[in-house]
């Protein structure tokens, strides 16, 4: 089902689906993201985020109920049958222009498949070999309303990060760009919201029920 979306010229496995959402679905999902209580947001130095399903921890995530507006998209992504276990966690990040994230690995707290829904704006996701953190190996151009799935070697051995900038120049280092009309274009970033869907492997027996 996913093979036609597999990205070549990068390690196994990467799948990229343009227009995974319609404009209407994107708007509804963004509305749901911004309609949560302000206490659900955690402010970091370079971005803010929401945790849904619980807060992952090496001692075990205390599971929390996931709202239906997110569960619907978990099930749609899980329908591609790339997860060995049903995802139980969604991390929502908000990136404004000039905001990004340092290169990192998500690590062993999660199963080695992650899916990211991109909303609101494009970004460029850079990848680095673990032993060469100062040199970009390749990049992916992520458009609004797209879906990115990574697993295996891509998840376990390649760090990923987003540079802090307000615009991106599209070039041949972005291995999923096949439209020559995009090459050399400079695109200004807007506010991007990403939904990273994954499975936390260690769960605490304690459960929290949300009253909303």
C-alpha positions as CSV (number, residue, x, y, z in Angstrom):
1,X,0.0,0.0,0.0
2,X,2.8,2.4,0.9
3,X,5.4,1.3,-1.5
4,X,4.5,3.9,-4.2
5,X,5.2,6.6,-1.6
6,X,8.6,5.3,-0.6
7,X,11.4,7.9,-0.9
8,X,14.4,6.8,-2.8
9,X,18.0,8.0,-2.3
10,X,17.8,7.8,1.5
11,X,18.1,4.9,4.0
12,X,15.3,2.5,4.8
13,X,12.5,3.3,5.3
14,X,10.9,6.7,4.5
15,X,7.4,7.2,3.0
16,X,6.1,10.6,2.1
17,X,2.5,11.3,1.1
18,X,1.6,14.7,-0.3
19,X,-1.9,16.0,0.4
20,X,-2.6,13.4,3.0
21,X,-5.2,15.8,4.3
22,X,-7.6,18.0,2.4
23,X,-7.6,21.8,3.2
24,X,-10.9,21.3,5.1
25,X,-9.4,18.5,7.2
26,X,-6.3,20.6,7.9
27,X,-8.4,23.5,9.1
28,X,-10.5,21.3,11.4
29,X,-7.5,19.7,12.8
30,X,-5.8,23.0,13.5
31,X,-8.9,24.3,15.1
32,X,-8.9,21.3,17.4
33,X,-5.2,21.8,18.3
34,X,-5.7,25.5,19.2
35,X,-9.0,24.8,21.0
36,X,-7.4,23.0,23.9
37,X,-6.9,24.6,27.3
38,X,-3.8,26.7,27.5
39,X,-2.5,24.5,30.3
40,X,-2.1,21.7,27.8
41,X,0.7,23.6,26.1
42,X,4.3,23.3,27.3
43,X,6.5,26.3,26.4
44,X,10.1,25.5,25.4
45,X,12.9,27.9,24.3
46,X,12.4,27.3,20.6
47,X,8.8,26.1,20.3
48,X,5.8,24.9,22.3
49,X,4.2,21.5,22.4
50,X,1.4,19.3,23.6
51,X,1.6,15.7,24.8
52,X,-1.4,13.4,24.3
53,X,-1.6,9.9,25.7
54,X,0.7,10.8,28.6
55,X,4.2,12.0,29.1
56,X,6.8,9.4,28.0
57,X,9.3,8.5,30.7
58,X,12.0,5.8,31.0
59,X,10.1,4.5,34.1
60,X,6.9,4.1,32.1
61,X,4.4,6.5,30.6
62,X,1.3,7.0,32.8
63,X,-1.4,6.6,30.1
64,X,-4.0,9.3,29.6
65,X,-7.1,9.2,27.4
66,X,-6.6,10.5,23.8
67,X,-9.4,12.7,22.5
68,X,-11.4,11.5,19.6
69,X,-10.2,14.3,17.2
70,X,-6.7,12.8,17.5
71,X,-7.7,9.2,17.8
72,X,-9.4,9.4,14.4
73,X,-6.0,10.3,12.8
74,X,-4.1,7.7,14.8
75,X,-6.4,5.1,13.3
76,X,-6.1,6.5,9.7
77,X,-2.3,6.4,9.9
78,X,-2.3,3.0,11.6
79,X,-4.4,1.8,8.6
80,X,-1.2,1.7,6.6
81,X,-0.1,-1.2,8.8
82,X,3.3,0.1,9.5
83,X,3.0,-0.1,13.3
84,X,3.5,-3.4,15.1
85,X,1.4,-1.9,18.0
86,X,-1.4,0.6,17.8
87,X,0.1,4.1,18.5
88,X,-0.6,5.4,22.0
89,X,1.0,8.8,22.0
90,X,0.8,12.0,19.9
91,X,3.3,14.8,20.3
92,X,2.1,18.1,18.8
93,X,4.8,20.8,18.1
94,X,4.2,24.3,17.0
95,X,7.0,26.0,15.1
96,X,6.9,29.7,14.2
97,X,9.2,31.2,11.6
98,X,12.8,31.2,13.0
99,X,12.0,28.3,15.3
100,X,13.4,24.8,15.0
101,X,14.9,21.9,16.9
102,X,18.4,20.7,17.4
103,X,19.4,17.4,15.7
104,X,18.4,14.4,17.9
105,X,17.3,10.8,18.1
106,X,13.8,10.0,19.5
107,X,15.4,7.0,21.2
108,X,14.3,3.7,22.7
109,X,11.3,5.0,24.6
110,X,9.4,4.5,21.3
111,X,8.9,1.7,18.8
112,X,11.0,2.4,15.7
113,X,8.2,3.7,13.5
114,X,6.9,7.3,13.7
115,X,4.4,9.1,11.6
116,X,4.3,12.9,11.3
117,X,1.3,14.9,10.0
118,X,2.4,18.4,8.9
119,X,-0.1,21.3,9.1
120,X,0.0,25.0,8.3
121,X,3.3,25.5,6.7
122,X,6.2,23.7,5.0
123,X,9.5,23.0,6.7
124,X,12.8,21.3,5.8
125,X,13.8,18.4,8.0
126,X,17.5,17.7,8.0
127,X,19.1,14.3,8.7
128,X,22.6,13.5,10.1
129,X,24.5,10.2,10.6
130,X,25.0,9.6,14.3
131,X,28.8,9.9,14.0
132,X,28.7,13.0,11.8
133,X,26.4,15.4,13.6
134,X,28.0,18.5,12.1
135,X,27.2,17.6,8.5
136,X,23.8,17.2,6.9
137,X,23.5,13.8,5.1
138,X,20.2,14.8,3.2
139,X,17.0,16.7,3.8
140,X,13.3,16.2,3.3
141,X,10.9,19.0,2.1
142,X,7.7,18.7,4.2
143,X,4.7,20.4,2.8
144,X,1.5,21.4,4.6
145,X,-1.1,18.6,4.7
146,X,1.6,15.9,4.1
147,X,2.4,12.7,6.0
148,X,5.9,11.5,6.7
149,X,6.5,7.9,8.0
150,X,10.0,6.8,9.1
151,X,11.1,3.4,10.4
152,X,14.0,1.1,10.7
153,X,17.5,2.5,9.9
154,X,16.1,6.0,9.4
155,X,14.6,6.1,12.9
156,X,17.4,4.3,14.7
157,X,20.6,5.7,13.2
158,X,19.8,9.1,11.7
159,X,19.4,12.3,13.8
160,X,16.8,14.8,12.6
161,X,16.5,18.5,13.2
162,X,15.1,21.7,11.8
163,X,17.2,24.9,11.3
164,X,16.0,28.1,12.9
165,X,15.2,30.3,9.9
166,X,12.4,32.2,8.3
167,X,12.6,30.9,4.8
168,X,14.1,27.9,2.9
169,X,15.8,27.7,-0.5
170,X,14.7,24.5,-2.2
171,X,17.7,22.5,-3.6
172,X,18.8,19.0,-4.7
173,X,19.7,18.0,-1.1
174,X,16.0,17.5,-0.5
175,X,15.6,14.0,-1.8
176,X,11.8,14.0,-2.1
177,X,11.6,17.0,-4.4
178,X,10.9,15.9,-7.9
179,X,9.4,19.1,-9.2
180,X,12.1,21.0,-11.0
181,X,10.0,24.2,-10.9
182,X,10.6,24.2,-7.1
183,X,14.4,24.1,-7.3
184,X,16.1,27.3,-6.3
185,X,12.8,28.8,-5.1
186,X,12.9,30.6,-1.7
187,X,9.8,29.9,0.4
188,X,8.9,31.8,3.5
189,X,7.9,29.8,6.5
190,X,4.6,30.3,8.3
191,X,3.5,28.7,11.5
192,X,3.8,25.0,11.3
193,X,2.1,22.4,13.5
194,X,3.3,18.8,13.5
195,X,1.6,15.8,14.9
196,X,4.0,13.0,15.6
197,X,2.2,9.7,16.1
198,X,4.1,6.8,17.8
199,X,4.0,3.9,20.2
200,X,5.5,4.3,23.7
201,X,6.9,0.9,24.6
202,X,6.8,1.1,28.4
203,X,3.5,1.9,30.1
204,X,2.8,2.4,33.8
205,X,-0.1,0.5,35.4
206,X,-1.4,3.8,36.8
207,X,-4.0,5.4,34.6
208,X,-5.3,9.0,34.5
209,X,-8.8,9.7,33.3
210,X,-9.3,13.2,31.8
211,X,-12.5,15.0,32.7
212,X,-12.8,16.9,29.5
